[in-house]
């Protein structure tokens, strides 16, 4: 039942976490058919594996990282990891899909709370994207490029989620342009430029430097929002 610990959690988060209504018997079976006695503990370990793997990939790159290195980073025996994931590629794909899913959920919540205030939505979305660089569970995800060796199916999974997020952000930008809040331009191009600037803060941030996280979030957000405004 590989779907329980890999693909279904992602799909469930996209549709309001419908997994809560799944039959108990299905939820109690792991990827290799073993019975799960403690679902909460199993999910906690699964998350720990994803975080440890993200650290390992960020340090050594996807192609140079093997399951032994992932296991060492997680502090687990390699055999334990295979209870949750079938391969390194499955782990990497899950890391990337969960990262984008969280961004989607945050943007959806921001839109619900901010109504039709395009600038408020964009400001909060940018801040949320930048803040990932300072969260232990997320800081490594945005520095992981998709490797060329990734299967076409998994590339499509990741890209489909990414396009949903970009389209949602682009729709807000387009609305702001129509209302004269943002300068006229191509919403898709503007979205690409703004999101890349926000999501790659992890690439240059150095922990312990003179620029503190809250200051970086505030200043980078303001710079990006200012670049959008109609003159």
N, C-alpha and C positions, 0 to 999 in steps of 0.2 A: 504493500500500500504506500508507495513512494509519495503519492499525491498529498498525504496528510502533512508531511513536514517540509514539502517544497513548493508545489504549485498552488495547492488550495488555499494556504494562508494568504498568499498574495492576492489571489482572485477574491477571497472573502473580504479583504480590506478594501478592495475597490468597490464592493457592493454592499457596504455597511456591515461587514463582519458577520455574514450569515452563518459562519461556521458554528456559532453558538447554538444553532438549531439542528446541527448534524446529529445523527444517531449516535448514542453513546458507544455502541459496539464498534462503529467505524473509527471514532476518535481514540479508541484504546488499542490501536494497532499501529506499529511503527513501520519504517520503510522496508524492512526485511521480514515483516510478518510477525515480529515478536510482540507480546502483550505489554502494554504500558500500564504500570501500576500507579504511577503518580504523574498525572498530566502536567501539573504546574512545574514540577521538578524537571520533567523532560523538556518543556518549553524553555525553562531557564538555561538548561545545558545547551540546547540548540542555539539560543542567542549568544551564549558564551563562545561557542564554536565559530559562529559568524564573525564575532568581534575579533577573536584571536586570529582567524584566517585573514581578516581585513588588515590587521597589523602585519601579518607575515607577507601578504601581497604588496603592501605599501613599502616594506623594507627591501624585498628582493625582486619584486616584479612577478607577474603571473607565471610566465614560462619557467623561471628559475626556481620557483617555489614548489616543493613537493608535499605530499601528505604527512611525511615525518616531521617536516618543519612546522606545518600547521599544527600538528599534535603537540609539539614542544611549546609552541606559542600559546596554546590553549591549556597546557598543563594536563593533558589527557593522554591515555593510551590511544594509539592509532585505531585500534579495533573499536573503541567507543564512538569514534567519529563516524564509522561506517554504519552505526545503528541509525544515524540521522541523515546522512548524505551518501550517495553512491560514488561520487567522484569529486575531484578538485573543481572541475568545471561546474558541477551542480552547486557547489558552495559559492563559487564566484558569482554565478548567475543569480543566486538567491540574495547575495549581498547587494548587488546592483539593483535588483527588482525591489527589494524592501526599501532601499534608500529613496528611490523615485516615488514609491508608493507613499512613504511618509511625507514627502514634499507635496504630493497631490492632496493628501488629507489635510495638510496645513493650509494649502491654498484654498481648498473648498471651504474650510472653516472660516478663513479670513473673508472670503466673498460673502458668506452667509451673514457674518457679523457686520460687515461694512456696507452692505447694500450696493448702491450704484456710485459710491465715491471712488472713482478710478485711482486717484492719487493715493488715497489711504490704503487701498488694496495693494497697489504696487509697492508702496513704502514698506508695508508689513511683510509682504512676500519676499522682498529683497532682504530685509533684516533677518527673516527666518532662514533664508538660504545661506547668508553669511554666518549666522550663529552656529551652523553645523561644524564649522572649523574648530569650535571650542568645546564641543561635546564629545566625551570619551567614546560613546557608542557610535558616533557618526563621523568623526574627524578624518578617518582614513578613507571613507567611501568615495569622496569626491576627487581623490588623487589617483583613482584606479582606472586607467584607460582600458577599453575593451580590447582584449588581445586578438590578434588575427587568427589564432587557432580556435577561437570560440566557434561552436557549431552555428549554422545558419538559423536553426530553430531558436537557440538561446539568444542570438543577436536580435532576432525579431521580437522576442519577449521583452528584452530590455528596451529596444527602440520604440516599440508600441507604447509602453508606459511613458517614455521620455517625450514622445510626440503629444500624448494627452496633456502632460503638464505644460509643455511649451504652447500648445494651442489654447489652453485655458488662460495662460498669462497673456498671450497675444491678443485674445479677445478683449481683455481688460484694457490693454494698450490701445487697441483700435477704438474702443468706446471713448477713452480719454482724448484721442485725436479728434473724433467726431464732435466732441463737446468743446473743443478748443483749449482743453487743459494741457494737452501735450502737443509738441510741435508735429507738423505733418511729416509723414514718412511711411516707410514700409513696416507695418507692425511686426511681421515675421523677422525681418532683419534687426529691428530694434530689440525684439525679445531675445534674439540670439546674442547680441552684444552685451545687453544688460545682465542676462542670466550667467553668461560665461564669466563676466567680471565678478559677480557675486559668488558663484559656486567655486571659483578657483582661489579664493582667499587662503584656503588650506595649503596651497602650493608655496606661498611666501611667508605665511605667519610663522613666527618662531616663539615658542613658549618661553617666558621669562624676559622677553625684550621690553623696550621702553613703551611700546604701543600695547596697551591693555585691551582685552577683548571687547569690553563695553564701548571703549573709545573707537575701536576699529569698526564695530557694527554701526555706530552712530555716524561716523565720518564717511565711510564708504557708501552707506545708504543715502546720505544727503547728497553726495557727489553724483550718484547715479540718478536719483530723482531729479536733481537740478538739470542734468543733461537732457531729461525728457520734456521739461516744461516748455510751453510755448513762450517765445520771447515777447 
